[in-house]
Amino acid sequence: PRRGAGVHERVAISASELSKVFKALGNQRRRAVFQVVWRAGSGEMAGVRRGCTVGEIATRTGMPQPSVSLYLQRLTEAGLVATRRSHRSVVCTINPEVLAAVAAWAREPGRERL
């Protein structure tokens, strides 16, 4: 997906990128990790994106940190989650551009049939 697209601009996603997104979300545990990251970002205020650490995700899901890291790797490869280092922690946030591209694909009448 193209970065910096405005609200009314069309955001495109390739068939291979779309497949990665659906494959990443096709696993129940990856979806659980994604939902924790999603909820952590829902408290956005004044344009500041909040996130959550790998440790927080592990605590909220009850999964061991190595498993969470593996699931995050798959979500990151699909473009759904972005990670950044903050001191000794890894902070995870949702990538809104990819979600916007998937939503645009879903609204498009002539979209590719899966």
N, C-alpha and C positions, 0 to 999 in steps of 0.2 A: 504494500500500500504506500501511497505517496504521503510524505510527511507534510504537515502544515496546511492540509486541506481545510478550507472553511466549512462552516455548517452546511451551506447550500451547494458546495462543490461535490461532484461525483468522485467517490473514492473507489478505485478499482482494486480487485484482488485476483491474482491468477488462479487457475484451476489447481495447480500444485500447492499454492499457499492455502487455499480453501480446504483441500484435502488434509493438510497438516493440522489445521485448526480443528476439523471434525474428528480426526484421529486422536488428537491430544485430549479432546473433551469426551471421547468415547470410553474412557476408563473411569470408573466410579471414584477411585481414590484421587486421580488427577482433578476430577471435577470438585471433589471436596476441598482440595488445596486451592483451586481456582476460586471457589466460593469464599474461603477465608480471606484471600487477597482482595477479592471484590468488596467484601463487607468492610475491610479495613480502609478502603478508598472511598467508601460512601459518606464519610464524614468530611469531605473536602470543603474547605472554607477559603474564600478570597483567592481562589486559583491555586492554593497550595495542595499538592497531592500528598496525601498521607500514604503510608504503606505499612507493612508488617515484616518482622524479621522471620528467618527460618525457624528460630526457636519458638516464636509466638505461634507460627503455623503448626509446629509439632505439638505444642501444648493444646491448642484448640482442636486438633484432629485426633490426638492420641496416637499419632504415628511417630516412629523414631526419626530423628533428624536425618540420618542417611537416606531414608526412604523419601522424606519430604524433599531433600535436595535432588534426588533423581526425578521425582515428579515435576519439580520446578524446572529442571533442565529441559524436559519434554515440552512444558508449557512455554518456556522461553524460546525454544527452537521453532515453535509454531507461531511465535510473535505475540502471544496472548499476554505474557507477563514480562515485565522489564525488571532487572535486578541491578542494584548499585551497592557498592561497599560504603559503609558508614562506620568508621572506626573499626571495631572488630566484628561487626555484624554485617549481614547481607540483608538489605531492605528490598522488598518486593512490591511492585505496583502493577496495576492493570495497564495495558497498552491500549488506549482508547482509539487509536487510528485503525488497528486491526478489527476491533469490534464494530467500528463505523463501516469498514469495508465489508464485513460479513453482513451487517444489516442492510447495506445498499444492495448487495448481491441478492438478499432474500426479497427485497422489494422490486427488483428488476423483473419485468414480465417475461423477457426472453432468456432468462438465466439458464445456465447449463443444468441439465437434469442429472441427478445422481442415480 
